[in-house]
């Protein structure tokens, strides 16, 4: 694997999509670094091949995404999502906003990972193998309202048995709310910003989201699920208030509604 080989590959892939090719290149650089650390592969690769000027100078400029829901947009977004004909996608999108979970983490949620008795969710985690977060009152009712088809909470009739791509559904909701653009990661970012506005500590927000532990203003200290619960419930209540949702915690599953 040489600079020339990689340049030919990158030029071909860039014709289909420059940003996607750049992303693949970043991943391949990591692979080259790993190969260089392994005695049996070290002589087969050039660790610096991906850094060649002929490739780097053609990389597209990177821009940091900052999309997120503004507080005033939450009601419109929520209403648009709630009115989707695909109720599984509707519940899934709301679950993303209420937990700040990564889209694949929530999509892979199994019924076995939902503890209704002790009100906990266990999500597959990008950093650790898994993380457990509180199951808040509204999300409890939302999940309990879903039909049980197979092992996955957000089930689908597709090959995977679970929800995979709801971009078209999300676009419909955004259009109904007159919101021009919001990515799935933007929903995750929205949770963080709304959590701050609700008064939750930065460390608690980070732990719920599964961020890699780091120093924060309060100092990072892992909390138990029960210690996280009041903060996540506060965030949920704040989001529901912005969404104009009237929620009765004693209601039967399926009885949730948005205020008129």
C-alpha positions, 0 to 999 in steps of 0.5 A: 500500500503506497502513496500512489496506490492510495491516490488512485483510489482516492481520486476514483472515490472522490468523483462519487462523493468528496466528503465521503471519500475524505471520511474513508481516508481518515478511517484508512489512516487509522488502519495504516497506523495500526498495521505499522504497530504490528510486526507482521504487517509493518513492512507491507504498508507505508504509514505516511501514505495517507499524508501525501501532499497530492492527496491532502491538498485535494481534501474538502474543507471540514466544517464543524456542524452546529445544527440543533433545535432552538427552544422555540422550535421544539414544539413544532418539531415534536408536533411534526414527529408525533404526526408521522404515520410511522409510529415506530419512527415517531417514538424513535425520534422522540427517544433520541431527543429525550436521551441524547443517545446516538442513533445506532445505540437507540435503534439497537435497543432490545426489550431485554435492555429495558427494565420497566420494574427498576426504570432503567435502559441499557444501551450499547455504547461507543466508548464502553461496551454498554451504559445504563441510564434512567428510564424517565416517566414519559419515555417509559410510557412511550416505549411501553406503548409500542407493539412487541414484534421480535427482540427489538424495541423499535422493530421493523419488518426488514432484514435486521428486524429493527429500525435502520434509516428514518431520514425520510420520516425525519425530513417530513417532520422537519418540513411540517415544522418549517425547520430547514435542517437538523441532523440526527447528531443535531438531535443529540446536540439539542439534548445537551443544550436543552439539558444545560438550559434545564439546569442539569450538571454538565457531568450528568449530561455527558454521562447520559450521552455516553461521552468519554470521561473528561474534565468538566467545570464540575469535575467528572465523577460517574453517578449511579443510575438513581443519582442521574435520575432526577437530572434526566427527569428534569431535562425530560420535563423541560423538553415536554414543557417546550413541546407543550405536551400534557403528560399524566404519569398515571396514564395507560400506555398509548394515552400520551398527547400534545396540548392544543 
